[in-house]
Amino acid sequence: MAATFQELGVPLEFIELLNTKNITMPTPIQAATMQDAMRGSDLCGRAPTGSGKTIAFGIPVITGVTKATAKRPTGLILAPTRELAEQITSELQGLAQLGKRSMLAVYGGTSIKKHKNRLNKGVDILVACPGRLNDLLQQKALTLDEVSFVVIDEADRMADMGFLPEVKKIVRLTKGDRQTILFSATLDGAVSELTRQFQKNPIRHEVGSKTPDIQSMEHFFWKVNRDSRVPAAANLILQRGKTIVFTRTRYGAERAAKHL
């Protein structure tokens, strides 16, 4: 397995940008999938959230698609939620600019008119939630017949949220000889149906355990006075890094966030 981004074939200017973000070595899922993806293979990747899969599929998409014309994107990344679509776009925007490729995220709850205006100017890589993309297709704001590279991210969540019929309809509108990459926390059940219908001899890569090892967790309990809770939490967060803090009420959550 290749040990560096350079050995994986990532362009030097991309590597330099990743280095500025303290991303210096590929994660296991990146090391496993990126070469196959950049060669043009269909692939299935099973990896947990936070494993670096956005970079794993993002660089192959950016380097693999051609420039788009008005209303005809050439790359499509499907995401189940608005938050994930925003996150993908934010993480890949700098790399896309380096690769001279434009990106647009489309999802519900935002101005569809703005989406139409951007699509009219030409968008190379579209990051989309199925519902909003379906609305845009019905309003003839774009066509997908030039999409040669499709990514289905968090396919298991798509299935859980009931999006699979829309996803299937959308993928059928893309080019027949497209490259299709699928990432999911599980690759069986409804997700395997997507693989059967839309991928050609996909290469399968699995990273990490299929289920979290809850036996390996450690639980601690501290009894502290009310006035000491926020300082105690702050000290723990400074020591441990990324943290989720639970509170009893919405007001409590807002107050804790403000104090922290």
ABEGO torsion letter per residue (X at the ends): XBABAAAAGBBAAAAAAAAAAGBABBBAAAAAAAAAAAAGBBBBBBBBBGAGAAAAAAAAAAAABBBBBBGBBABBBBBABAAAAAAAAAAAAAAAAAAGBBBBBBBBGBBAAAAAAAAAAEBABBBBBAAAAAAAAAAGABBAAABABBBBBGAAAAAAAGAAAAAAAAAAABBAABBBBBBBABABEAAAAAAAAABBGBBBBBBEBABBBAAABBBBBBBBBAAAAAAAAAAAAAAAEBBBBBBABAAAAAAAAAAX
